[in-house]
Structures are given as structure tokens and as C-alpha cells.
Amino acid sequence: MTPIHFTKYLLKMMKPSPADPMIIHANCVEVHGVGILLLGPAGSGKSETTLALLDRGHCFIADDSVKIIAKNKAVYAHAYVINQAIHISGIGLINLNNLLLNKNFKDSTRIDLCINLHPEANHESKLDETSQTILLDHTLIKIDFYHCQQRNLALLIETAAKCFISEKKEYNPAVL
């Protein structure tokens, strides 16, 4: 059983109340004002993708442990363990205050998109082929990106955020 399938199984078994906070293994960033939850197994590139997005000027919320809270008809992400630090495999724990010139940090953000990172290459993902996921009784848009190590995930996630913003304005950028 893969880590993602195991997490889904545990979530079904635990059946948390929408009022109860949930702690999940994920990263969270805000890209163009869109809250994005990065999910995937260990080694899928969540922290490296987060670091690339921070380097592009986007906002850091959390690395590795995200506290999810439902309130006001939305789902919010908060840092759970360490704020303003990120763990990069092979390098270790990095204090982002010492690394980044643009110190763009927030304590929380509304989650608008869930992006699953899959290291395997057996699927082709497209931004217009989205699905949905349920988090604390709230339906969220989910995008799966496959073969992560050989893709520019920061660019793909920025594009997904821009598409989300456009669709909120009832403009579909995928249609000519």
C-alpha cells in the first residue's frame, strides 16, 4: 500500500469531525494568493518544490506537518511543528530567514487547491483534468502531477494557481 493510499485509508477510518483539526504530512504555500496544499509520499519533491516557489517570491506557510482547520465554510492550513524552516533531503533543516532575501511568511492560508506529487511516470497530468478531494467535509480541487523529478513543478503550480484565479472570475484560460 502506497503512503497516499494508506493516508486515505486512515482518514476514512478515523472519520474526523469537521470541527476537529487534522495534522497531515504535507507542505503548504500561497501562490498568487491561492492557498496550495502539496501532498505526496516522502521523496516526491514537496520540500524542493516549496523551496523553488519561495525562490520565485511566493509565500511560505508550512513544511512537512500541516494543521488543517475548518472554519467559516473553508479549510485553512497552519504550520504545525516548525515555522519558517524547511527540511531538504541531503541538506537538512534550513532556517528560511537566513536563506531567503524575500521573507514572505504567513501563519495560515485558506486551502484552495490540493496538488498530489507522484514520483512515478505512469500517467500524464493536465491542468484541465482535475478531480476533487474531501478535507474536513469540504470539497477541494485536486490536481495530480506525475513524474515529478523531471518536471518544472514550480511553473506548473504557478499555472494551476493562475487557472484557479481565472476560473473564479468565470474565465477559462484553457478554452480558445
C-alpha positions in Angstrom: 0.0 0.0 0.0 1.5 3.4 -1.0 1.7 6.2 1.6 -1.1 8.2 -0.2 -3.4 5.2 -0.2 -2.5 4.5 3.5 -3.3 8.1 4.4 -6.7 7.9 2.6 -7.4 4.7 4.4 -6.6 6.2 7.8 -8.7 9.3 7.1 -11.7 7.1 6.2 -11.2 5.0 9.4 -10.7 8.0 11.7 -13.7 9.9 10.3 -12.8 13.2 12.0 -15.4 15.7 12.9 -15.3 18.8 10.7 -14.7 20.8 13.8 -11.6 18.8 14.8 -8.2 20.0 13.5 -6.3 17.4 11.4 -2.5 17.1 11.2 -1.2 15.8 7.8 2.1 15.1 6.1 2.2 17.9 3.5 3.6 21.3 2.6 1.6 24.5 2.2 2.4 27.6 0.1 0.4 30.6 -1.2 0.9 31.2 -4.9 -0.6 34.4 -6.3 -2.9 34.5 -3.3 -4.1 30.9 -3.9 -3.5 28.5 -0.9 -1.9 25.3 -2.2 -1.5 22.1 -0.2 1.3 19.9 -1.6 0.8 16.2 -0.9 2.8 13.1 -1.8 5.0 10.4 -0.4 8.3 11.0 1.2 10.8 11.8 -1.5 8.2 13.1 -4.0 9.6 16.6 -4.0 7.3 18.6 -1.7 10.0 20.5 0.1 12.1 21.1 -3.1 9.0 22.4 -4.9 8.2 24.6 -1.9 11.7 26.0 -1.9 11.5 26.7 -5.7 8.2 28.5 -5.2 9.7 30.5 -2.4 12.7 31.4 -4.6 10.1 32.8 -7.1 8.7 35.1 -4.4 5.7 33.1 -3.2 4.5 32.8 0.4 5.6 30.0 2.9 3.1 28.5 5.3 4.4 25.1 6.4 6.8 22.2 5.7 6.2 18.5 6.4 3.4 18.9 9.1 0.3 21.0 8.3 -2.5 21.6 10.7 -5.8 21.7 8.9 -8.8 23.5 10.4 -12.3 24.0 9.0 -13.9 27.4 9.8 -16.2 29.9 8.1 -17.1 27.4 5.3 -13.5 26.9 4.3 -10.4 24.9 5.2 -7.3 26.6 6.5 -3.7 25.4 6.8 -1.3 26.3 9.6 2.3 25.3 10.4 2.2 22.6 13.0 5.7 21.9 14.1 8.3 24.4 12.9 7.5 27.7 11.3 9.9 29.4 8.8 12.1 26.3 8.4 12.2 23.7 5.7 13.8 20.2 5.6 15.6 19.4 2.3 16.8 15.8 1.9 20.6 15.6 1.8 21.0 19.1 3.2 19.0 19.1 6.4 16.8 21.7 8.2 17.2 25.2 6.8 16.2 28.4 8.5 14.4 30.3 5.7 15.1 33.6 7.4 18.8 33.0 6.7 18.3 31.7 3.2 15.7 34.0 1.5 16.0 37.6 0.6 12.2 37.8 0.2 10.9 36.8 3.6 7.4 36.1 2.7 5.8 34.1 5.5 2.2 33.7 6.8 0.9 31.8 9.8 -2.1 30.4 7.8 -3.9 30.4 4.5 -7.2 29.2 3.1 -6.6 26.0 1.1 -7.9 26.4 -2.5 -6.0 23.6 -4.3 -4.6 20.2 -3.3 -1.7 19.1 -5.5 -0.5 15.5 -5.3 3.1 14.8 -6.4 3.7 11.3 -7.7 7.3 10.3 -8.4 6.3 7.6 -10.9 5.8 8.3 -14.6 2.8 6.1 -15.4 0.3 8.9 -16.1 0.1 12.2 -18.0 -1.4 15.0 -16.0 -3.1 18.0 -17.5 -4.3 21.1 -15.7 -7.8 20.8 -17.3 -8.2 17.2 -15.9 -8.8 17.9 -12.3 -10.7 15.9 -9.7 -11.9 16.6 -6.2 -10.9 15.6 -2.7 -12.7 15.9 0.6 -10.9 17.6 3.6 -12.8 18.0 6.8 -16.1 17.8 4.9 -15.1 20.4 2.4 -14.7 19.6 -1.3 -11.5 20.9 -2.8 -9.9 20.8 -6.3 -7.2 18.2 -6.6 -4.5 18.1 -9.4 -2.2 15.1 -9.8 1.3 15.7 -11.2 3.2 12.6 -12.2 6.9 12.0 -13.0 7.8 14.9 -10.7 11.6 14.7 -10.7 11.8 15.7 -14.4 9.2 18.5 -14.5 9.2 22.2 -13.6 6.7 21.8 -10.8 7.0 25.4 -9.6 6.0 26.6 -13.1 3.1 24.1 -13.2 1.9 25.1 -9.8 2.0 28.8 -10.7 0.0 28.0 -13.8 -2.5 26.0 -11.8 -2.9 28.9 -9.4 -3.5 31.4 -12.3 -6.1 29.0 -13.8 -7.8 28.8 -10.5 -8.0 32.6 -10.2 -9.2 32.8 -13.8 -12.0 30.2 -13.3 -13.1 32.1 -10.1 -13.6 35.1 -12.5 -15.6 32.8 -14.8 -12.9 32.8 -17.5 -11.5 29.5 -18.6 -7.9 30.0 -19.9 -7.9 26.5 -21.4 -10.6 27.4 -24.0 -9.7 29.5 -27.0 
